[in-house]
Amino acid sequence: MTKAAVQAAVEKSLQNHHVVLHLSNGVALEIPHPDHVSYSPNTPEIIVWPRGPGFAVIALDEIARVSVLPSSNPRAAA
């Protein structure tokens, strides 16, 4: 998976979608808002701030799938 692909999937969630990163180890990380993901231009990782305390550093090759689903509680258009 490339950073551009992850970023495109997350940006799709800006208004009315729910995005979840499914990792190869079976962990699923919800991305509550596009601002909760950081992309480094020089490394093959992203940083995700899921709901609750802490953050996760995720290697791009550990992302098995990205789910982009309609939200049950759509955000208002910005």
C-alpha positions, 0 to 999 in steps of 0.5 A: 500500500502506498501513502497516496492510497492511504491518504486518498482513502482517508480523505474520502472520509471527510464528510460522510464516510467511516474509514477503518485500516485493517492490518495484516495482524488482524487489528482494525484501526478506526480513523475518526477524522482525516486530521488523525493521520500523519504522513511522513514524506521520507519514511514508509510509515504513517501515524494514526491517532485513534479514539482514546489516548495514544497513537500508533505508528503503522508500517504501510506494508502492514495495511491489508485493507482500507474500508470506506463505509457510509457513516451512520452519523454523517458529518455536516458538510464543511 
